[in-house]
């Protein structure tokens, strides 16, 4: 073993004791920074994946609409083109338009989305967001409203509301009266990422309200697992031409996805300062060791020791602390994430958070995704920062003159 490596180990782990206070505190400081980075980055990854999953489950992976906000007059023919593409697993037509809804003389202006219940269930998680009621037995004169909207207005299942469309206003201009459509509240749905001013209804109801015959506004598409969304979108656009507008969920939510990536990056660099603080502690302690061992260093140089090897001795101490702290921090961070639910429950019990039980269920299962690239970047920055913390003490050790060092008195 090279003598500089041997001395670096000896300074960190003296033979008369297993660990020094300096080694323990320096390693724990690095481990704390690495552990916090692992926890925060993994939880951020989990939230990103959870949000992406919800977007896909509520909006579909690809959306096809007629150019210029028009009506697709031949949805069956377009659906045949979709079925001819092997990468498409399911399709669901929809109509989405604004309506006026009257409930107990209270006017509401929600967006009504007409769906084919059976086809929509194969593309989105429409059954998963349903809180009350049944989609299977939903009739053409029934609608499902957002749970928040129902709670705010006191709407109950079985209540009847009147729906008006812009066609009624156009008819009034022509001295014609179109009576509103009376519909029954068949259930509630709840979607955290969905606007509360949305109602769901059968596709046939929206076609009647807007006199669209068999027409629809667009299709939601679900791809087979493992298919590249962007390449399929481009392929569909080439097949359908400019008469249709094809967008995927990434395009439709680009601002949100950018904000999530930017937030994660900023969190990484902000928390990196914990490692920087630890590096100052390591550097100051190593500098103290250089001063304390000035006579030993001078003696090594006087006996023919290479100045580069002397500098390497103190630089390697930073490297060893970095490696040890990084491994310990990653292990500790993964352990904390593994028991995260128990930790949150214990915090709730210990702090006696009154009124928090209703919201606790949203955070008991923190979503966590481990990303290999994150672990590599954390390890790289951690070790590099620790190496950098040993550079200045190493350079000072290499510049010591034997004649002055041997006369040095502590």
C-alpha positions in Angstrom: 0.0 0.0 0.0 1.2 3.5 -0.8 2.5 5.2 2.3 0.3 8.3 1.7 -2.9 6.1 1.6 -1.7 4.3 4.7 -1.2 7.6 6.6 -4.5 9.0 5.4 -6.2 5.9 7.0 -4.1 6.3 10.1 -5.1 9.9 10.6 -8.8 9.0 10.1 -8.7 5.8 12.2 -5.8 5.9 14.7 -4.6 2.5 15.9 -5.4 3.3 19.6 -9.1 4.0 18.8 -11.6 2.9 16.2 -12.9 6.3 15.2 -12.0 9.9 16.0 -14.5 12.6 16.8 -13.4 14.4 13.6 -14.1 11.4 11.5 -17.5 10.7 13.0 -18.8 14.3 12.8 -17.4 14.9 9.3 -18.9 11.7 7.9 -22.3 12.3 9.6 -22.3 15.9 8.2 -21.9 14.5 4.7 -24.4 11.7 5.3 -27.0 14.2 6.5 -26.7 16.2 3.3 -26.8 13.1 1.1 -29.7 11.6 3.0 -31.8 14.8 2.7 -31.0 15.0 -1.1 -32.0 11.3 -1.6 -35.3 11.8 0.4 -36.3 15.0 -1.4 -35.3 13.9 -4.9 -37.1 10.6 -4.5 -40.2 12.2 -3.2 -40.2 14.8 -5.9 -39.8 12.0 -8.5 -42.8 10.2 -6.9 -45.0 13.3 -7.0 -44.0 13.9 -10.7 -44.9 10.3 -11.6 -48.1 10.6 -9.7 -49.1 13.8 -11.5 -48.2 12.3 -14.8 -50.2 9.2 -14.1 -53.3 11.3 -13.1 -53.0 13.4 -16.3 -52.9 10.3 -18.5 -55.7 8.7 -16.5 -58.0 11.7 -16.9 -56.9 13.2 -20.3 -55.7 10.2 -22.2 -52.3 9.9 -23.9 -53.2 11.4 -27.2 -56.1 13.8 -28.2 -57.4 14.1 -31.8 -59.6 17.1 -32.6 -60.9 18.6 -35.8 -58.9 21.6 -36.9 -60.5 25.0 -36.1 -62.6 23.6 -33.2 -64.9 22.0 -35.7 -67.1 18.9 -35.5 -66.0 15.5 -36.6 -69.0 14.5 -38.7 -67.9 10.9 -39.4 -66.5 9.5 -36.1 -67.0 5.9 -37.1 -64.7 6.3 -40.2 -62.0 8.1 -38.1 -62.2 5.3 -35.5 -61.5 2.7 -38.2 -58.3 4.5 -39.0 -57.3 4.4 -35.3 -58.1 0.7 -35.1 -55.8 0.1 -38.1 -52.8 1.3 -36.1 -51.5 -1.5 -33.9 -50.0 0.7 -31.3 -53.4 2.2 -30.3 -55.1 0.1 -27.6 -58.4 2.0 -27.2 -60.3 5.1 -28.4 -63.1 7.2 -26.8 -65.1 9.9 -28.5 -66.2 13.0 -26.6 -68.0 16.3 -26.8 -67.0 19.1 -24.6 -68.9 22.4 -24.5 -70.3 25.1 -22.2 -73.8 24.9 -20.9 -76.0 26.9 -18.5 -77.4 24.8 -15.6 -80.3 26.0 -13.4 -80.7 24.6 -9.9 -83.2 26.2 -7.5 -83.0 29.4 -9.6 -79.2 29.5 -9.2 -77.5 29.8 -12.6 -74.3 27.8 -13.2 -72.1 27.8 -16.2 -70.1 24.5 -16.2 -68.3 22.7 -19.0 -70.3 19.6 -19.9 -68.4 16.6 -21.3 -70.3 14.0 -23.2 -68.7 10.6 -23.1 -69.4 7.0 -24.3 -69.3 5.3 -20.9 -68.0 2.0 -22.1 -65.3 3.4 -24.4 -64.2 6.1 -21.9 -63.6 3.5 -19.2 -61.1 1.8 -21.5 -59.1 5.0 -22.0 -59.3 7.0 -18.8 -59.9 6.1 -15.1 -63.5 7.4 -15.2 -64.7 4.6 -12.8 -61.8 5.4 -10.4 -63.0 9.0 -9.8 -66.6 8.1 -9.3 -67.6 8.6 -5.7 -71.4 7.8 -5.8 -73.7 6.4 -8.3 -73.2 3.9 -11.2 -71.9 4.5 -14.7 -73.2 1.2 -16.0 -76.9 2.1 -15.6 -76.6 5.8 -16.5 -79.4 6.9 -18.7 -79.5 9.5 -21.4 -81.2 12.1 -19.2 -78.8 11.8 -16.2 -75.5 13.6 -15.4 -72.7 13.3 -12.9 -71.4 16.4 -11.2 -68.2 17.2 -9.4 -68.4 16.4 -5.6 -67.1 19.9 -4.7 -69.7 21.5 -6.8 -72.5 19.3 -5.3 -71.3 20.1 -1.8 -71.1 23.8 -2.4 -74.7 24.0 -3.8 -76.2 21.2 -1.7 -77.1 19.1 -4.7 -78.2 15.5 -3.8 -78.4 12.4 -5.9 -81.9 12.3 -7.5 -82.3 16.1 -7.7 -83.3 17.5 -11.1 -81.6 20.5 -12.9 -82.4 22.3 -16.1 -79.7 22.6 -18.8 -79.7 25.4 -21.5 -77.3 25.5 -24.5 -76.4 28.4 -26.9 -78.9 26.9 -29.3 -81.7 28.2 -27.1 -80.4 31.8 -27.4 -80.1 31.5 -31.1 -83.7 30.2 -31.3 -84.9 33.2 -29.2 -83.4 35.5 -31.8 -85.5 33.8 -34.4 -88.7 34.1 -32.3 -88.5 30.4 -31.5 -88.6 28.9 -28.0 -86.5 25.8 -27.1 -87.4 24.5 -23.7 -84.5 23.5 -21.4 -83.6 19.9 -20.9 -84.4 18.6 -17.5 -81.8 16.0 -16.3 -81.4 14.0 -13.1 -78.2 14.0 -10.9 -77.1 10.4 -11.0 -73.8 10.6 -9.0 -70.7 12.5 -7.9 -67.1 12.2 -9.1 -64.0 13.6 -7.5 -60.8 14.4 -9.4 -58.1 16.5 -7.6 -56.7 17.8 -10.9 -60.1 18.5 -12.4 -62.0 21.9 -12.3 -65.0 21.7 -10.1 -67.2 23.4 -12.8 -67.4 20.2 -15.0 -70.3 17.8 -15.4 -70.2 14.4 -17.1 -73.1 13.2 -19.2 -73.8 10.5 -21.9 -72.5 11.3 -25.4 -76.1 11.1 -26.8 -77.3 13.8 -24.4 -74.7 16.3 -25.7 -75.4 15.4 -29.3 -79.1 16.2 -28.7 -78.4 19.4 -26.8 -76.1 20.7 -29.6 -78.0 19.1 -32.5 -74.8 17.3 -33.7 -76.5 14.1 -34.9 -73.6 11.6 -34.8 -70.8 14.2 -34.6 -68.2 14.5 -31.9 -65.6 17.1 -31.0 -62.7 14.7 -30.7 -61.2 11.4 -29.6 -59.0 10.4 -26.6 -56.5 7.6 -27.4 -54.8 5.1 -25.2 -51.6 3.5 -26.4 -50.3 0.0 -25.7 -47.7 -0.1 -23.0 -44.2 0.7 -24.0 -45.1 2.8 -27.1 -43.4 6.1 -27.6 -46.1 8.8 -27.3 -44.3 11.4 -29.4 -43.5 9.1 -32.3 -47.1 7.8 -32.5 -48.4 11.4 -32.4 -46.3 12.4 -35.4 -47.3 9.2 -37.2 -51.0 10.0 -36.6 -50.6 13.6 -37.7 -49.0 12.4 -41.0 -51.9 10.0 -41.6 -54.7 12.4 -40.7 -53.2 15.5 -42.3 -53.8 19.1 -41.4 -57.6 18.6 -41.2 -57.1 17.3 -37.7 -55.0 18.5 -34.7 -53.2 15.7 -32.8 -51.7 16.5 -29.4 -50.2 14.3 -26.8 -50.4 14.7 -23.0 -46.8 16.0 -22.9 -47.6 18.8 -25.3 -50.8 19.6 -23.5 -49.1 19.9 -20.1 -45.7 21.2 -21.1 -45.8 24.2 -18.8 -46.7 22.0 -15.8 -44.0 19.4 -16.6 -41.4 22.1 -17.1 -42.3 23.6 -13.7 -42.0 20.2 -12.0 -38.6 19.6 -13.6 -37.4 23.1 -12.7 -38.6 22.8 -9.1 -36.8 19.5 -8.7 -33.6 21.0 -10.1 -33.8 24.0 -7.8 -34.5 21.8 -4.8 -31.3 19.8 -5.7 -29.1 22.9 -5.8 -30.6 24.5 -2.7 -30.1 21.3 -0.6 -26.6 21.0 -2.0 -25.7 23.8 0.4 -25.9 21.3 3.2 -23.0 19.5 1.7 -21.1 22.8 1.1 -21.5 23.6 4.8 -20.1 20.1 5.7 -17.2 20.7 3.3 -16.2 23.9 5.2 -16.2 21.9 8.4 -14.0 19.1 6.9 -11.7 21.7 5.4 -11.2 23.6 8.7 -10.6 20.3 10.6 -8.1 19.1 8.0 -6.3 22.4 8.2 -6.1 22.1 12.0 -4.6 18.6 11.5 -2.0 20.1 9.2 -1.0 22.6 11.8 -0.9 20.0 14.6 1.2 17.6 12.5 3.6 20.3 11.1 6.7 18.6 12.6 5.7 15.2 11.3 5.1 16.6 7.8 8.5 18.4 7.9 10.2 15.1 9.0 8.6 13.2 6.2 9.8 15.7 3.6 13.3 15.9 5.2 13.5 12.0 4.9 12.8 12.3 1.2 9.0 12.2 1.1 7.5 13.5 -2.1 5.5 16.8 -1.6 2.8 15.5 -3.9 2.5 12.4 -1.7 2.2 14.6 1.4 -0.5 16.6 -0.3 -2.2 13.4 -1.4 -2.3 12.2 2.2 -4.6 15.0 3.3 -6.6 15.1 0.0 -7.4 11.4 0.4 -8.9 12.0 3.8 -11.5 14.2 2.1 -12.2 11.5 -0.5 -12.6 8.8 2.2 -15.0 10.9 4.2 -16.9 11.7 1.0 -17.3 8.0 0.1 -18.2 6.9 3.6 -20.7 9.8 4.1 -22.3 9.2 0.7 -22.8 5.5 1.3 -24.1 6.1 4.8 -26.4 9.0 3.7 -27.9 7.0 0.8 -28.6 4.0 3.1 -30.1 6.2 5.7 -32.3 8.1 3.2 -33.6 4.9 1.7 -34.3 3.6 5.2 -36.3 6.7 6.1 -38.3 6.5 2.9 -39.0 2.8 3.5 -40.6 3.6 6.9 -42.1 7.0 5.7 -45.7 6.0 6.5 -44.9 4.9 10.0 -42.9 8.1 10.6 -45.8 10.3 9.4 -48.3 8.4 11.6 -46.0 8.7 14.6 -45.6 12.5 14.0 -49.4 12.8 13.8 -49.7 10.9 17.1 -46.9 12.6 18.9 -47.8 16.2 17.9 -51.6 15.5 18.3 -52.6 17.3 15.1 -56.2 18.1 15.8 -58.4 18.1 12.7 -55.6 16.6 10.5 -57.1 13.2 10.3 -59.3 14.2 7.3 -56.2 15.3 5.3 -53.8 12.7 6.6 -54.8 10.0 4.2 -53.5 12.2 1.3 -49.9 12.1 2.7 -49.7 8.7 4.5 -48.5 7.1 1.3 -45.9 9.5 0.0 -45.2 8.6 -3.6 -41.5 7.6 -4.0 -39.6 6.8 -7.1 -35.9 5.9 -7.0 -34.0 7.2 -10.1 -30.5 5.9 -10.8 -29.4 9.1 -12.4 -30.3 11.1 -9.2 -28.2 8.7 -7.1 -25.3 9.1 -9.4 -25.5 12.9 -9.5 -25.8 13.0 -5.7 -22.8 10.7 -5.2 -20.7 12.6 -7.8 -21.4 16.1 -6.2 -20.9 14.8 -2.7 -17.6 13.2 -3.4 -16.3 16.1 -5.5 -17.2 18.6 -2.7 -15.4 16.5 -0.1 -12.4 16.2 -2.3 -12.4 20.0 -2.9 -12.6 20.5 0.9 -9.2 18.7 1.3 -7.4 20.6 -1.5 -6.5 23.8 0.5 -5.1 21.8 3.6 -3.2 19.5 1.2 -1.6 22.4 -0.6 -0.6 24.0 2.7 0.9 20.7 3.9 2.9 20.4 0.6 4.4 23.9 1.0 5.8 23.2 4.5 9.6 23.7 4.7 11.4 21.0 6.7 13.8 23.5 8.4 10.9 25.6 9.7 8.7 22.6 10.5 11.3 20.9 12.7 11.6 24.1 14.8 7.8 24.4 15.0 6.4 24.4 18.5 2.7 23.7 19.1 
